[in-house]
Amino acid sequence: MREETKKRIMSKEDKKTLQDNEYNKCTKWIEEKDNGQK
């Protein structure tokens, strides 16, 4: 998480968007990793 989120400066919508982006990055990375192993 970014500093802004830790300090709670961001709005709830911004937090949600940031969390979704981080989640999507993680799932994409995991999928790529899994595909590379098969």
Beta strands, then each sheet from edge to edge (+ up, - down):
end
